[in-house]
Amino acid sequence: MDVRNAVLSWQYAERLKTGIISVSKMLMTLPDYPKEERPGARRMLIAVMDELRADAQTASAATGITAFGKVVHSLSEMISLAESSQFGLATERAGEGVSAATTAAQESWEVLHSHGIL
């Protein structure tokens, strides 16, 4: 991996990790919403997850790093589980997405560190 790709990968990975962690926290609170508010809240969270998935797809295409494909898969599973109101399972899948994004960040960090950038 060259330095340019490492910088791109690092940025994508960190942004994806932050987004997935935020969505995970929101998913955990969803069952506490009043029953009539849950469908709207669920739709909004699914929209946010869909945007994160699009970012992960872009990261995968732009960098060629397979870990971003795993992030895409994890987010797809999270969306499917949220659509069926399985918020606990969706939160578990978030951990897999964060793990995959962390793998991409680690690979990038190693390149950036070896060049004295980090």
N, C-alpha and C positions, 0 to 999 in steps of 0.2 A: 504494500500500500504506500502510495506517495504522500507527501505532506499535505497537498491540497485535498486529497480524498480523506485523509485522516481528520483534517479540520472539519470538512463537511460531515463526516460520520459522527464525530464528537458532538457537533451541534445538533444534528438530528437525534442522536441517542439521548442526549440530555433533555431535549425538549419533549421527546416521547415519554421518557421516564416520568417527568414532571406531570405531563398530561394524564398518563395512566394512573398515577398515584392519586391525583385529584379526583378523577372519575371514580376510582375505587372507594374513596372516602364518601363521595356523594351516593354511590350505590348502597353503602352500608346504612345511610340515613333514610333512604327511600321508604322502607317499611314503616317508619315512624310518621310519615306524612299522613294527613287525613285522607281517608279512602277516596274521596272525590278528587283530590289533587294528584294522586299517584299516576293516573294515565298521562296527564300532561307533563309531569316531571319525568316520567319514563321516556316519553317521546323526545324531550329535550336532551336527556342523557344519551339516548341512542344517536341523536344528531351530533353530539360532541364526540362520541366514540367513532362515528362514521368519518368525521373530519380527521381525527387522529389516525384512523386506518388509512385514509388517503395520504396523509403525511408519511406514514410508514411505507406505503407503496412507492411514493416518490423517493424516499431514502433508499429503498432497495434498488430501484431503477438507476438512481444517480450514482450509487456507490458500488453496487454489485455485492454487497455484504449479505450473506445468507441469513444472518441473525435478524435483519429487518423483515425478511419474509416470515420468520417465526412471530415477530411482533404483529404482522398483518393477520396471521392465523389466530393468534390469541385474541386480538380485537374482534375478529369475526365471530369467534366463539362467545365473547362477552356480549356482543350485540344480540346474538341468537338467544342467549340465556336471559338477557334483560327483556327481550320481547316476550318471553314466556314467564316473566316475573320471578325468575330464579336468581334473585339478587345476590344471595350468598355464594352460589356457584360462580356467578359472574365475577365476584370479587376475588375468588380463588384463581380464576383465569387471569386476572390482572397481575397477579404475582408472576405468572409465567411470562407475560409481556414485559414486565419490568426486568425480569431475569435476562430475557433475550436482548433487550435494549442495553442492559449493563454489559453483556458480552461484547456488543458492538462498541460501546464506549471504552472498554478495556483494551480491545485491539487497537483502537485509535490512540488511546493514551500511550500505549507502548511505542508507537511510531513517533508521536509528538515528543515524548520524553527522550527518545533516542536522538532527536534532533535539537534537544535543549529548549524546546518551546514550552514544555510543562515541567 
